[in-house]
């Protein structure tokens, strides 16, 4: 099997925030390659730099030193080229716009024709199982449906990369399980490269082809786990010995990160 091209490449990445209380070392010596089509989860304790690293990929934070490329470009160039869609923890839908209107917003800004906007909105609503909800307002949808609409908006302009910052963290476990299943199906259909921040070990193991374990601040990578699980993953795979073994390794990596601080 041919190796996939590298989409995101970080080498020796450091990021220090200057604050009134002194410098905060958010990332230290981060080296990571993400290949085309990878589903990569970032897991670690609160404040370990997971979101900061995602924001570096997106060109929303600037590293203090080291190098990072996205599709062979600087993150800022990739952002201007709209190389990625970004899904935040809160759905961030405008309440005065319909679901279709929210999804259309980036397409309007980018100057797509009305017919192209309509075609893309219809397509991504199908992808996230929200067909028929285009004329509803956000307040008429459940939290899980609002997050699916947020994902649809990020998919609307068909970027190759989807960056997701703990998108299901505020949802109950039953809804979260359902959305995890749907996200895997969406990933299989679209073949996007996904970077996904989570605090949940089962979620990271269930979703990912690669799990990046990070230490408490300053955020370092303590382990990168290539998942041996098959691409097709029913929820009950979480009861398998293989799944439990990976989860133990993630837990050990988190514990080791704490011990090293």
Order of alpha helices (4+ residues) and beta strands (2+ residues): beta-beta-beta-alpha-beta-alpha-beta-alpha-alpha-alpha-beta-alpha-beta-alpha-beta-beta-alpha
